[in-house]
């Protein structure tokens, strides 16, 4: 059993490899895919923000998050396997992740029963966890992806919650408990990434 969904990434990448090759042959760059993922997230976030009183709109969240994860995997494979790595791409990749998280998840504070303050803290800690992963590079370590609440784990939880509400599950205390659980795991994740970077850099 993987400790984080991120550990399933190699198998996911294998499924996406034919599509990645097709995009490469079509002349699509890794940076274009990265930007496409951000645009998808921004548009979806705008739709969520504009329809905060409609439970069914949350049915969009899970498929969009899945497509975003696929695009994130594809841009990495394009960069690594087809010689499309660039300094700009590295910046776009990291900024794209935190921007996408913010625009997809913050609109949930506008309705559907999610406690706004708690949700905002979850998003802030999500950004900090990604920053903690990148900080390893500044001390000679690798980019850290330690769990237990990485990007893919957050997408799974929010996607599942969106499906539940969209299918008619009523709002309630379970959302507060869910966000509190995420806060705990995000705190552990930040610590794991910082500790892993320090240990690797010795």
BAMAR-615649 format. One record per residue (C-alpha): residue number from 1; chain; y, x, z. Coordinates in Angstrom, 3 decimals. Layout:
> seq / mol / north / east / up
> NUM / A / Y / X / Z
...
END
This chain:
> seq / mol / north / east / up
> 1 / A / 0.000 / 0.000 / 0.000
> 2 / A / 3.312 / 1.571 / -1.029
> 3 / A / 5.910 / 2.079 / 1.716
> 4 / A / 8.597 / 0.951 / -0.714
> 5 / A / 8.546 / -0.856 / -4.045
> 6 / A / 10.123 / 2.250 / -5.589
> 7 / A / 6.716 / 3.939 / -5.379
> 8 / A / 5.477 / 1.479 / -8.006
> 9 / A / 8.012 / 2.917 / -10.472
> 10 / A / 5.564 / 5.149 / -12.440
> 11 / A / 3.364 / 2.169 / -13.306
> 12 / A / 6.440 / 0.097 / -14.194
> 13 / A / 7.692 / 2.896 / -16.435
> 14 / A / 4.388 / 3.018 / -18.294
> 15 / A / 4.767 / -0.666 / -19.137
> 16 / A / 8.293 / -0.063 / -20.403
> 17 / A / 7.555 / 3.076 / -22.426
> 18 / A / 7.008 / 1.254 / -25.774
> 19 / A / 10.340 / -0.552 / -25.398
> 20 / A / 12.019 / 2.721 / -24.441
> 21 / A / 10.695 / 4.437 / -27.556
> 22 / A / 11.877 / 1.510 / -29.697
> 23 / A / 15.387 / 1.766 / -28.248
> 24 / A / 15.433 / 5.507 / -28.901
> 25 / A / 14.397 / 4.984 / -32.494
> 26 / A / 17.167 / 2.402 / -32.821
> 27 / A / 19.711 / 4.970 / -31.671
> 28 / A / 20.432 / 3.383 / -28.297
> 29 / A / 21.543 / 5.965 / -25.730
> 30 / A / 20.701 / 6.101 / -22.030
> 31 / A / 24.379 / 5.570 / -21.174
> 32 / A / 24.528 / 2.430 / -23.301
> 33 / A / 21.550 / 1.003 / -21.429
> 34 / A / 23.177 / 1.878 / -18.091
> 35 / A / 26.399 / 0.146 / -19.085
> 36 / A / 24.433 / -2.842 / -20.353
> 37 / A / 22.806 / -3.221 / -16.935
> 38 / A / 26.207 / -3.213 / -15.240
> 39 / A / 27.628 / -5.757 / -17.685
> 40 / A / 24.621 / -8.014 / -17.078
> 41 / A / 25.185 / -7.754 / -13.330
> 42 / A / 28.921 / -8.469 / -13.555
> 43 / A / 28.410 / -11.528 / -15.776
> 44 / A / 25.675 / -12.868 / -13.498
> 45 / A / 27.819 / -12.263 / -10.417
> 46 / A / 30.659 / -14.201 / -12.027
> 47 / A / 28.304 / -17.110 / -12.789
> 48 / A / 27.076 / -17.122 / -9.180
> 49 / A / 30.623 / -16.975 / -7.799
> 50 / A / 31.702 / -19.872 / -9.973
> 51 / A / 28.773 / -22.111 / -9.017
> 52 / A / 28.423 / -21.556 / -5.284
> 53 / A / 27.675 / -25.224 / -4.576
> 54 / A / 24.711 / -25.440 / -6.961
> 55 / A / 21.373 / -24.255 / -5.488
> 56 / A / 19.673 / -24.175 / -8.889
> 57 / A / 22.007 / -21.427 / -10.146
> 58 / A / 20.213 / -18.986 / -7.820
> 59 / A / 17.183 / -19.269 / -10.093
> 60 / A / 19.090 / -16.813 / -12.310
> 61 / A / 18.997 / -14.076 / -9.699
> 62 / A / 15.326 / -13.058 / -9.786
> 63 / A / 15.004 / -12.684 / -13.596
> 64 / A / 18.348 / -10.878 / -13.833
> 65 / A / 17.317 / -8.475 / -11.069
> 66 / A / 14.019 / -7.844 / -12.863
> 67 / A / 15.811 / -7.106 / -16.144
> 68 / A / 18.258 / -4.861 / -14.297
> 69 / A / 15.375 / -2.907 / -12.755
> 70 / A / 13.792 / -2.583 / -16.200
> 71 / A / 17.033 / -1.325 / -17.732
> 72 / A / 17.466 / 1.157 / -14.888
> 73 / A / 13.984 / 2.514 / -15.516
> 74 / A / 14.554 / 2.642 / -19.280
> 75 / A / 17.828 / 4.555 / -19.051
> 76 / A / 16.120 / 7.171 / -16.891
> 77 / A / 13.231 / 7.561 / -19.323
> 78 / A / 15.605 / 7.813 / -22.279
> 79 / A / 17.518 / 10.555 / -20.488
> 80 / A / 14.496 / 12.553 / -19.355
> 81 / A / 11.970 / 12.066 / -22.143
> 82 / A / 14.262 / 12.066 / -25.164
> 83 / A / 16.766 / 14.740 / -24.188
> 84 / A / 19.643 / 12.347 / -23.501
> 85 / A / 20.616 / 13.633 / -20.050
> 86 / A / 24.330 / 14.116 / -19.480
> 87 / A / 26.748 / 14.635 / -16.619
> 88 / A / 28.460 / 11.386 / -17.560
> 89 / A / 25.099 / 9.636 / -17.457
> 90 / A / 24.443 / 10.843 / -13.908
> 91 / A / 27.806 / 9.459 / -12.780
> 92 / A / 27.325 / 6.165 / -14.605
> 93 / A / 23.850 / 5.771 / -13.131
> 94 / A / 24.965 / 6.166 / -9.518
> 95 / A / 28.159 / 4.120 / -9.878
> 96 / A / 26.318 / 1.465 / -11.859
> 97 / A / 23.809 / 0.940 / -9.074
> 98 / A / 26.363 / 0.327 / -6.337
> 99 / A / 28.619 / -1.775 / -8.570
> 100 / A / 25.677 / -3.929 / -9.629
> 101 / A / 24.545 / -4.407 / -6.031
> 102 / A / 28.040 / -5.485 / -4.991
> 103 / A / 28.691 / -7.937 / -7.829
> 104 / A / 25.238 / -9.529 / -7.599
> 105 / A / 24.952 / -9.896 / -3.835
> 106 / A / 28.502 / -10.458 / -2.527
> 107 / A / 28.823 / -13.845 / -4.319
> 108 / A / 25.980 / -15.082 / -2.086
> 109 / A / 28.520 / -15.068 / 0.764
> 110 / A / 30.373 / -17.928 / -0.959
> 111 / A / 27.659 / -20.506 / -0.316
> 112 / A / 23.958 / -21.242 / -0.058
> 113 / A / 23.881 / -20.636 / 3.699
> 114 / A / 24.042 / -16.830 / 3.812
> 115 / A / 26.202 / -15.650 / 6.764
> 116 / A / 29.167 / -13.970 / 4.990
> 117 / A / 29.797 / -11.239 / 7.559
> 118 / A / 26.138 / -10.262 / 7.792
> 119 / A / 25.725 / -10.277 / 4.029
> 120 / A / 28.798 / -8.078 / 3.605
> 121 / A / 27.402 / -5.539 / 6.071
> 122 / A / 24.102 / -5.525 / 4.147
> 123 / A / 25.965 / -4.716 / 0.932
> 124 / A / 28.031 / -1.996 / 2.657
> 125 / A / 24.908 / -0.389 / 4.130
> 126 / A / 23.248 / -0.637 / 0.725
> 127 / A / 26.070 / 1.438 / -0.753
> 128 / A / 25.831 / 3.912 / 2.128
> 129 / A / 22.069 / 4.232 / 1.611
> 130 / A / 22.614 / 5.151 / -2.041
> 131 / A / 25.313 / 7.623 / -1.039
> 132 / A / 22.896 / 9.144 / 1.491
> 133 / A / 20.393 / 9.593 / -1.320
> 134 / A / 22.935 / 11.376 / -3.516
> 135 / A / 24.178 / 13.624 / -0.696
> 136 / A / 20.930 / 15.571 / -0.863
> 137 / A / 22.144 / 17.043 / -4.147
> 138 / A / 25.189 / 18.534 / -2.421
> 139 / A / 23.041 / 20.670 / -0.104
> 140 / A / 20.501 / 21.864 / -2.635
> 141 / A / 17.934 / 19.098 / -2.132
> 142 / A / 16.667 / 16.495 / -4.586
> 143 / A / 18.117 / 13.016 / -4.951
> 144 / A / 16.432 / 11.066 / -2.168
> 145 / A / 14.772 / 7.674 / -2.717
> 146 / A / 13.126 / 7.267 / 0.699
> 147 / A / 12.542 / 3.717 / 1.948
> 148 / A / 11.888 / 1.303 / 3.456
> 149 / A / 14.854 / -0.614 / 1.966
> 150 / A / 15.681 / 0.947 / -1.361
> 151 / A / 17.274 / -0.640 / -4.409
> 152 / A / 14.031 / -2.202 / -5.645
> 153 / A / 13.183 / -3.575 / -2.193
> 154 / A / 16.614 / -5.220 / -1.931
> 155 / A / 16.217 / -6.721 / -5.382
> 156 / A / 12.815 / -8.150 / -4.465
> 157 / A / 14.085 / -9.738 / -1.249
> 158 / A / 17.252 / -11.233 / -2.725
> 159 / A / 15.378 / -12.370 / -5.821
> 160 / A / 12.724 / -14.100 / -3.721
> 161 / A / 15.391 / -15.727 / -1.528
> 162 / A / 17.202 / -16.937 / -4.637
> 163 / A / 14.016 / -18.446 / -6.038
> 164 / A / 13.293 / -20.186 / -2.743
> 165 / A / 16.749 / -21.772 / -2.503
> 166 / A / 16.815 / -22.592 / -6.204
> 167 / A / 13.492 / -24.390 / -5.845
> 168 / A / 14.775 / -26.548 / -2.997
> 169 / A / 14.073 / -24.627 / 0.223
> 170 / A / 16.902 / -25.661 / 2.577
> 171 / A / 19.344 / -23.132 / 3.979
> 172 / A / 18.831 / -22.244 / 7.615
> 173 / A / 18.381 / -19.627 / 10.279
> 174 / A / 15.778 / -17.879 / 8.149
> 175 / A / 18.623 / -16.388 / 6.104
> 176 / A / 20.205 / -14.842 / 9.177
> 177 / A / 16.843 / -13.414 / 10.235
> 178 / A / 16.245 / -12.092 / 6.717
> 179 / A / 19.603 / -10.315 / 6.554
> 180 / A / 19.175 / -8.906 / 10.070
> 181 / A / 15.771 / -7.553 / 9.010
> 182 / A / 17.370 / -5.951 / 5.968
> 183 / A / 20.062 / -4.390 / 8.161
> 184 / A / 17.430 / -2.805 / 10.357
> 185 / A / 15.491 / -1.408 / 7.405
> 186 / A / 18.679 / -0.187 / 5.699
> 187 / A / 19.610 / 1.725 / 8.841
> 188 / A / 16.161 / 3.328 / 8.851
> 189 / A / 16.471 / 4.102 / 5.146
> 190 / A / 19.799 / 5.875 / 5.605
> 191 / A / 18.295 / 7.960 / 8.393
> 192 / A / 15.181 / 8.749 / 6.352
> 193 / A / 17.226 / 9.898 / 3.357
> 194 / A / 19.543 / 12.056 / 5.432
> 195 / A / 16.646 / 13.601 / 7.354
> 196 / A / 14.599 / 14.152 / 4.195
> 197 / A / 17.494 / 15.925 / 2.489
> 198 / A / 18.041 / 18.175 / 5.511
> 199 / A / 14.358 / 19.073 / 5.830
> 200 / A / 14.006 / 19.773 / 2.106
> 201 / A / 17.102 / 21.930 / 2.081
> 202 / A / 15.823 / 24.299 / 4.778
END
